[in-house]
């Protein structure tokens, strides 16, 4: 199966979390806002990396997607690139306009179109709107993943990549460490930092696996 996609109405925002959420997660609510530009940049980086890891675009966009050489081994199913699907404007099959419920069925959450009573005939062109209205409508698991990556980037670039920190006053000392940080050797042996492993587990639910 081959597909091509063009964007009619691009997303206004592709960030998975807001600056407010990131400041709250980083305990920066009482800190001078001079760090806001850096935090916003880290949010953008984290959101872009998550999209790349999942091989999909999460932000809501209106698109036109065309399928050719449709593989009928998937039980007459077509998998749209942008999901969840919010609205289908038209489904054109070789010049014929198909009707929802009569000619095809839609699973909006997974972006799956199933042809009813027939096989798909090339080309199939679908005009639709899919994705999340970011950042406010991003699922909580995606937001958590973005915050974990933003936090890790913040500690690595702004706070420095120190794994152990100490606060001392007179004869008292408090030593603590960032639970998301590990030594290079340990991280390599266990598949990355604790934050990265948590992100990987969260993102599995947003990936499309082909069997």
C-alpha positions in Angstrom: 0.0 0.0 0.0 1.3 3.4 -0.9 0.0 6.7 0.5 0.6 10.4 0.1 -0.6 13.2 2.3 -0.9 16.9 2.0 -1.9 19.4 4.7 -4.8 21.7 4.0 -5.0 23.4 7.4 -1.8 23.0 9.5 -1.7 22.9 13.3 -1.5 26.1 15.3 0.5 24.4 18.1 2.4 21.2 18.2 3.5 21.3 21.9 2.2 18.5 24.1 2.3 20.6 27.3 1.9 24.2 28.2 4.5 26.5 29.6 2.5 26.7 32.8 2.5 22.9 33.2 6.2 22.7 32.6 6.9 25.4 35.1 4.7 23.7 37.7 6.4 20.3 37.1 9.9 21.9 37.3 9.0 23.8 40.5 9.6 27.1 38.8 6.4 28.9 39.8 8.2 31.3 42.2 11.3 31.7 40.0 11.9 34.6 37.7 10.3 34.2 34.3 13.6 34.8 32.5 13.9 31.0 32.0 10.6 30.8 30.1 12.2 31.0 26.6 14.5 28.1 27.5 11.7 26.0 28.9 9.5 26.6 25.9 12.4 25.5 23.6 12.7 22.3 25.7 9.0 21.7 25.4 9.3 22.0 21.6 12.2 19.7 21.5 10.5 17.1 23.7 7.3 17.2 21.7 9.1 16.9 18.4 11.1 13.9 19.7 8.0 12.2 21.0 6.3 12.6 17.6 9.4 11.2 15.9 9.6 8.2 18.2 5.9 7.4 17.6 6.3 8.1 13.9 3.1 10.2 13.8 1.8 13.8 14.0 -0.2 14.4 17.1 -1.5 17.9 16.4 -4.9 18.4 14.8 -4.7 19.1 11.1 -7.0 19.0 8.1 -5.4 16.8 5.5 -6.0 15.0 2.2 -4.6 11.5 2.1 -4.6 9.3 -1.0 -4.0 5.5 -1.0 -2.9 3.4 -3.9 -2.2 -0.3 -4.3 -4.4 -1.0 -1.3 -3.5 -4.3 0.4 -6.6 -6.3 0.9 -4.9 -8.6 3.4 -5.9 -6.2 6.1 -9.6 -7.2 5.7 -10.5 -4.2 3.5 -9.1 -1.7 6.1 -7.3 1.5 5.5 -5.3 3.1 8.3 -5.3 6.9 8.3 -2.1 8.7 9.3 -3.7 11.3 11.5 -5.8 10.0 14.4 -7.9 10.2 16.3 -10.1 11.2 13.4 -12.3 14.2 14.3 -14.2 14.6 11.1 -14.3 13.1 7.6 -15.2 15.5 4.8 -15.2 13.1 2.0 -14.1 9.6 0.9 -13.5 9.3 -2.9 -12.9 5.9 -4.4 -11.9 6.1 -8.0 -14.1 9.1 -8.6 -17.1 7.8 -6.6 -18.1 9.5 -3.4 -18.6 6.9 -0.6 -21.2 7.2 2.1 -20.4 6.6 5.8 -22.4 3.6 7.2 -23.3 2.3 3.8 -19.9 2.1 2.0 -17.4 2.3 4.9 -17.2 2.3 8.6 -14.8 4.4 10.7 -13.0 3.6 14.0 -12.2 7.2 14.9 -9.8 6.4 17.8 -7.5 4.3 15.7 -8.1 6.0 12.4 -9.2 2.8 10.7 -11.6 2.9 7.6 -13.2 -0.4 6.8 -14.8 -1.0 3.4 -18.3 -2.5 3.6 -19.6 -5.1 1.1 -16.7 -4.6 -1.3 -12.9 -4.3 -1.6 -11.3 -0.9 -2.0 -10.6 0.3 -5.5 -7.6 2.6 -6.3 -7.2 5.4 -5.8 -8.9 6.2 -2.4 -8.7 9.8 -1.4 -9.9 10.9 2.1 -10.2 14.5 3.2 -10.4 14.6 6.9 -9.3 16.3 10.2 -7.4 14.2 12.7 -5.2 14.6 15.7 -5.4 16.4 19.1 -6.1 20.0 19.7 -2.7 20.7 21.3 -1.7 21.3 24.0 -4.9 21.3 25.9 -6.4 18.1 24.5 -3.3 15.9 24.6 -3.9 12.7 26.5 -2.4 12.6 30.0 0.1 9.9 29.2 1.5 12.0 26.4 1.7 15.0 28.7 3.5 13.0 31.3 6.0 11.8 28.7 6.6 15.3 27.5 7.1 16.6 31.0 9.5 13.9 31.9 11.6 14.7 28.8 11.4 18.4 29.4 12.5 17.9 33.0 15.4 15.8 32.0 16.5 18.4 29.4 16.1 21.2 32.0 18.4 19.5 34.5 20.9 18.6 31.8 21.2 22.1 30.3 20.0 24.7 32.8 20.8 23.1 36.1 23.8 21.2 34.9 24.0 17.4 34.6 25.1 16.7 38.2 23.6 13.6 39.6 24.3 14.4 43.3 23.6 17.7 45.0 24.3 18.9 48.5 22.8 21.6 50.7 24.8 22.5 53.8 24.3 24.9 56.7 26.8 25.0 59.6 27.1 21.4 60.7 24.1 20.1 58.8 24.2 18.6 55.4 21.4 17.3 53.1 22.5 15.3 50.1 20.1 14.3 47.4 20.0 13.2 43.8 17.8 13.4 40.7 16.0 10.1 40.5 15.8 10.5 36.7 19.5 10.7 36.4 21.9 7.7 36.3 25.6 7.3 35.7 26.5 6.7 32.0 27.5 3.1 32.6 24.4 2.2 34.5 22.1 4.0 32.1 23.6 2.2 29.1 23.2 -1.2 30.8 19.6 -0.6 31.6 18.4 1.1 28.4 18.7 4.7 29.4 17.7 6.8 32.4 14.7 6.0 34.5 12.8 8.9 32.8 13.6 7.6 29.3 12.4 4.1 30.2 9.2 5.5 31.6 8.7 7.6 28.5 9.2 4.5 26.3 6.6 2.6 28.3 4.1 5.5 28.0 4.6 5.9 24.3 4.0 2.3 23.4 0.3 3.1 23.7 0.5 5.7 21.0 2.4 3.7 18.4 0.9 1.8 15.5 2.4 -1.7 15.3 2.2 -3.7 12.1 1.7 -7.4 12.3 
